[in-house]
Amino acid sequence: MMQTRRAIVLAAGKGTRMKTELPKCAFPILKKPMIEYIVENIEKSILDETVMVIGHKREVFETLLKDRVQYVYQEEQLGTGHATLMAADLLEGKSGSTIILLGDMPLIDNRVINKIMNAHENSNNDLTVVTTHFDNPKGYGRIIRNQYDRITAIIEDLDCTKEQKQIKEVNSGIYVVNNKLLFEVLPKIEKSRRKSEYYLTDIVSLLQENHHVGTFVMRDAYRVMGVNDLYAISVAERYMRDEINRQHMLNGVSIINPDTVTIGHNVNIDSNVTIQPNTTITGESKIMEGSIIGPNSEIHNSIIYRDVQVKHSLVFDSTVKARSTIGPFAHLRSNAVVGPDNRIGNFVEVKNSTTGDQTKASHLAYIGDTTTGSNVNFGCGSVTVNYDGKEKHKTVIGNDVFVGCNTNLIAPITIGDRVFIAAGSTVTKDVPTGALAIARNQQINKEDYSKHLIKPKNHTK
C-alpha cells in the first residue's frame, strides 16, 4: 500500500531584508507571487497534500492560495524547528513521508521534488537532507560527515569553527523525513543560545545514531537558492527566465535576443512563433502559431490567435483574433476582444470592448465599453465617450459603419448598420440603419475679424 507523501512549506517569516510591506514569500517574480511557484510545483508532483506554516500577514497567503493548502500558524518567530512543530496538530502520528520546503525557494520544480522523494524512499532513509556545494558557502549551514562519509550533523555558519567554515557542502534547508519520527524528534530540539531559536537542522544529530540518515546532493545549486532581498529576486528571475526561454526555443519558438525577453512560468506558446527583443509575456497568456510579438511589447493574461502581429504595444487581460495587427503604441486592456483581420494602430486604446471582422482604428482613437460589428472604420481622433463622471455606459455599433475623424459618440448610444458619421460630429442620439449623421454647428466666417484679436508684426527681409 502506497504511503502518503506530504509537504510542509515554511512561509511565516517577515523577510525584513526585502524592505516591503508584502511578506517575503508573497513577493512577485515575473509578475507571480513567489509562493505560487512552490504550490504549483507541489500540485504537479507526486505529493498528496500540503500544509503551509504562515505568520506575518497571514491573510495575504490565505487570499492568494485559498483552499489549495492547509494552514497552520506560527505566532512567534522562534526558528524553523518551532515553525515545523506548528504542523503537529494536523500531522502528528500520521504515517508516510514529509518533505519540508522553504517558501522562498521558487526554483524548486516538480521534477526535483519527485527525484528527492524517490531517492528518499529507494534508500529506505528515515531522514534525507538535501545538500549542495557552493564555492563561497558563507551564510549556509555546513554538512558534517564522519570517516564513513555519513552525515552526522549540520552546523550553522555562525557556529562553525575555522576548519568547518572551509567545508563546501552546505545544507539547502530541504528535508524528507518519516512523518511519525519527525513529530517525535521535534520536541527534543533545544533552543540555540546564540539566537534563541529552535533549529530544524538539529534533527540530524538527534536521529543519526539510531536511524538511517542520508543525503540527496543537488547538482544544480541555483535551484536551492533562497530569495531574501530584492537583489536575490533579480537573480532568481534571471535563472527562471533563462530556463523558460530555453525550453520555448527547443519547442520551436524563435526568440530574438533572448536576454531581453521575459516569459512567465504559465505562458503557453506554439511553435513557429517569433518573439522580438524587449518583450514581456506573463500570466496565463497563450500565443498561437505564426504570430510575431514585439519588439518592445508587453502581454499579460491574454490570448493571441494565429498570425497576429503585436508591435510596441500593451495587451492586458485581452484577446486578439487571427491575422490582426496591433500597434505600434496601442493599448488593449480589461477584456478587450479584437476580432479577426483587424487593424488597431498608433495610439489606439481598446478597453472592455469587442470588435467584429475587418474593423480598423488606425490611429488616435479610444474604444471603451463598446460592441462593434464588422467592417467598421474609426477615423483619427474618434472617441466612444463612455463615462459621465459617475457611471460607465455602453456604445453599440453595427456593421459597415464609417466613423469620421474627431467624432464623439456619447454613450449610451446605438449606431445601426451602414451608417456614415461625418467628421467632427458629437453624436448624442441613436443613428438608424443606413443614415448619415452630422452633428456639428454650421460654420460661420466673420470677415476682417482678426484685427480685433491679432496685432500684426513687422516682417522685414
N, C-alpha and C positions, 0 to 999 in steps of 0.2 A: 504493500500500500504506500502510495506516494505521500511523503510528509509535507506539511505546509511550509511554504517559503514566504517570508515576510520581510518588510523593510521598516526600520526606524530612521526617520530623517530628522536630524538635529538642526532646528532653524529658529532658536529662541533668542539668539544674540542681537544686540543693538547695532553692531557694526559702526562704532563711533568714527572710525577712520574714513568712512565713506562721506562724512560731513553732509548728510542729507537727512530729511525728515522721514524718508522711507526706511523701513527695516532693511538691512543689508540684503537678505535673500530675496527680497521683492524688487530689487533694483533691476531696471531693464537692460538686457543685452540683445542687440539687434531688434529693438522695439518689443521684446517679450520678457516678462519678469523672469529673473534667474531661476526661481523655484519651479517654474513651469517646465523648464527643460528636464529637471530631475524627475518630476512627477510623470511627465510624458514618457520618459525612458523606462521608468519603473512599470508603467502600464503596458509598454510594448515587450517587457521582459518576461521571464518565467516566474516572477514573483506573484504571490497570490493576494497580498493585502499590504497596506501602507499605514503606518502610524507616524504622525508628524508632531514633534515637540516644538511648541511655539510659546512665546512670552511677550516680548516687546511688540506693541502694536499688533496683537493677535488678530484683530478684526480685519487687517489688510489681507492676511492669508486666508481667512475664512471667506472673504469676499471673492478673492481670486480663484480659490480651489473648490469652494462649496463642499459637496459631499464626496469628492473624489478620494479623500483620505479621511482617516480617523484622527481626531485632535486630542492631545494632552497638553498640559500647561506647566511651564516652569516659571514660578512666580519670582524666585530669586536666581540670579545668575551665579551658580555655585559650581560651574565646570561641567565637562562633558559626561563624567561619571554620574553626577547628580541628574543631569538632563535625561540620560538614558533610563535612569531609575524611575522617572516620572511615568514611563510606559507600563509600570508593573501592574497597575490596576486592570489594564486591558490584556496583558500578555503573560503575566506570571503563571507558571505551571503548565503552559501550553507546550506541546511537542513541536518538533520541526527546527528549521534553521532560520536565523535572523541576520540580515545584513544591516549594519549600521553605517549610514551615509551622512555626509555633511551637506547642509543646504546651500553652501557657497561653492560647490563643485559642479558647474554646469556642463563640463566637458566629459563627464562620465555617461556614456550612452548605453543603450540596452544590450548591445553585443558584449561590452565589457562586463556589465552586471552578470550576464549569463555565464561568461567564462569564469568569473570569480566564484559564482555559486557552484558550477560544475566541478571546478578544481577542489573546492572545499569538500564536496560530497564524495568525489572519487578518491580523495586522500584519506577519507574517514577521520577528518580532523574534528576535534571539539571546538577549536578556535583557529581561524585563519586570519592572519594580519596581512593586509595589502601594503607592500613596501615598494619603493622605487629608489633610484640613485640620482643624486644631484652633485655636480662638481662643486657647487657652493651650497652646502646644506644648512647654512646659518638660519636659525629660527625653527628648524624642524627637529623633532624627537629622533634620536639615533637608535638603530636596531642593534641590540647586543646579542651576540651569538657565543655559544661555548665551543670547545675544541671539536665537537662533533657537528658543528655548523647548525645546531638547533638554536632557535630564538629563545632567549631566557628573560629578556626584559626590554622595555623601551624607556630610554632616559631623555627627559625633556632637555632642550638646548640649554636652558638656564642652569640646569643641574649637572651638566656634563663636566667631566674632568677634561684637562687639556688633551689627553690621549683620545678620549671618547669623541671630542669635537672633530677629530680627523676622520671619523667614520663617514663614508659617503652614502651608505644605505640608510634611508630615513623612513619614518612612519608616514603613511598617507592620510591617516585618520579614518580609514575604512576597515571594518572588521566583519567577519562572518562567524557566528557563534551558535552553538547548541542553545536553543531558547531557554529551556529549563535551567541549564547551567548558568546562563547569563544572569538570571534574576536570583540565583543562589549566591553568586560571587559579588554582585554589585554592592550589597550592604557591607561587604568586608573592606571596601576601599577606604583608606584613611585620608583625611584632609591634608593637603600639601601645606607644609609650614611656610613656604615662600609666598604662595599666592592665596592660601586659604580656600582652595578649590579641591574638588574630587576629580582626579584624572582618570579617564576611562583607560588610558594606557596601562594602569596598574593591574588590569585583569590578566595581562601576560605573565607577570611574575607570580600572581596568585594561582594561576592554573598550570603553569608549565611543568611543575614537578609531578603531578598526578594525572595529567590529562594530555591528550595529543594536541600540541600546538604547532602549527605550521605557518608558512608564508606563501603568498602569491606575489611574485615580483612583476610590477607594471613596467614594461619596457618603454612605453611612450609616457615619459614622466610628465609631460604637459597636461595629460588628462586628469591628473590629481592635483593640479594647482588650485589653491584656494584663492578666492576673489575677496580681498579685504579692503581695497581702496580703489579710487577711480582710475589710477594707472593700471591696476590689475584688470579692471573692466576692459580697457583698450587692448591689453594683451590677450585676454580670453576671446574677445571679438575677432582679433586677427587670426588666432588658431581656428576658430569656428568658421570664419569667412573663407579661409584657405581650403578647409576640408569640404565645405559645401560647394564652393566653386569648382574644385577638382572633380567632385562626383558628377556635377552637371555637365562639365566638359567631356568626361568619359562617356556620358549618356547621349552625347551628340549636340550639346548646346555650344554655340560659338560665343565665347566671351572675349571681347577685345579689351586688352589691358586689364586683366582680372584683379590686379592690385587696387584698382579704383572702383571695383564693382562689389556691392554688398547685397547678398541674397539671404533672406531669412530661412530659419530652420524648417518651416512648414510650407515653403513655396514649392509649387509643382510646375515644372517647365518641360514641355515636349521637346523632342529632338527637332533639329532644323529651325531653331530659334536663334536669333542674334541679339546679344546684349552689348550695347555700345558703352564706351567709357563713362565714368562718373554717374552710374545708375544705381539706384537702391530699390530693391523689391522685397517687401516684407509682409508679415501677416499671413492669412490664408489665401494667398494670391495664386492664380493659375494663368499661365501663359501658353497659348496653343501654337501649333506648328506654323511655321512660315512668318511669324511676327518678328518685327525689328523694334527693339526697345532702346531708347536713348538716341544720342548721348544726353547727359545732364537731365535725367528724368527720375521721378520717384513714383513708385506704385505700391499701394498698401491695401490689403484686404480687397483685392479687385480681380475680376476675370477679364482676360484679354483673349478674344477669339482669334481664329486663323487669319494670317496675312494682314495683320494690323500694324500700323506704324505709330509709335509714340515718340515725339521728339521734343526735348527741352520742356517737359510738361509734368504736371502733378495729376495723378489719378488715385483718389482715395475712396474706398468703400463704393466702388462703381463697377460698371460692366461696359465693355466696348465690343461690339459685334463685328463680324467678319469684314475684312477689307476696308475698314475705316481708317482715316488718318487723324491723329491728334497732335496739335501743335504746329509750329513752336509756340511755347509760352501759353498753353491752355491749362485750365484748371477744372477737373471733374471731381465732384465730391458728393457726399451724403446721398448715396443711391441714385446717382446719375446712370441712366441706361441709354447708351448711344447705339442706334440701330446700324444695320449693315450698310456699307458703301457711303458712309457719312464723311463730311469734312468739317472738323472742328478746329478752327485755325488760330491765328495770332491773337492773344489776349482775349480769348473767349472763356467765360466761366459757365459751367452747366452744373446746376445743383438740384437734386431731388426731382429730376425730370426724365422723360422718356421721349426719344425721337424715333421716327419711322425710317424706312429705306430712303437712301439718296437725299438726305437732308443736309443742308450746308449752312454753317455760320462761319464765314471765312475769316472775320476779324472784328475785334472790338464789340463784342455782344455779351449780354447777360441773359441766360435762360434759367429761370428759377421757378420751381413748383409748377411745371408745365408738362402737359401731354401734347406732343407734336406728331402729326401724321407724316406721310411720305412726300418726298419731292417738295420740301419746304425750303425757301431761301430766306435767311435772316441777313438783311443788309447791315453795313457797317454802322455801329452805334445803336443797334436795336436793343431794347430792354423790355423784358417782361417785369412789370412793376408789381411785385408780389407782396410787399409789406406796407401796411398802412400806419405803422407806428405802434400798433398793438398786436395785430394778428397777420399770419401769412394767408394768402389767397391763391386760388388756382387759375391758371390760364389753360384753355383747351384750343388747339389749333388743328384744323382739318388737313386734308391732302391738297397738294398742288397750290400752295399759298406762297405769295411773294410779299415779304415784309420789307418795305423800303427803308433806306438809311435814316438814322436818327428818329426811329419810331418808338414811342412808348405805348405799350399795351397795359392798361391799368386793370389789374385783376380785382375781383373775379370777372372773367370775360371769356366768351366763346367766339372763335373765328371759324366760319364754315369752310367748306371745300372751295377751291378755285377762286379764292379771294385775292385781290390786289390792294395793298395798303400803300398809299402814296408816301413818299419820303417826307420826313418832318412832322408826321401826324402824331397826335396824342389821342389815342383811341380809348374811350371810356364806356362805349356801348357795344353789345354783341354785333357782329357783322354777319349777315346771312350769306349762304352759298352763292357764289358767282358774282358778288358785289365788288365795286370799287369803293374803298373807304378813304375819304380825305377829311382830316380833322386838324385844320390849321387856319389861322386868321388870314384874311386877304391881305396881300402885300400892298403897302401904301408908300409911295415915294413923295417926299416933300422937297420940292426944288429949292436950290440955293440955301439949304438949311445949315450946312456945315459951318458957315461963317459965324454962327452963334456959339459953336462948340469948339472949333479948332482954329487956333491962331496960326496963320501961315508963317513959314520960316523962309529966310532969305537963302536961296540956293545959288551959290556962286561957283563958277568953274575955275 
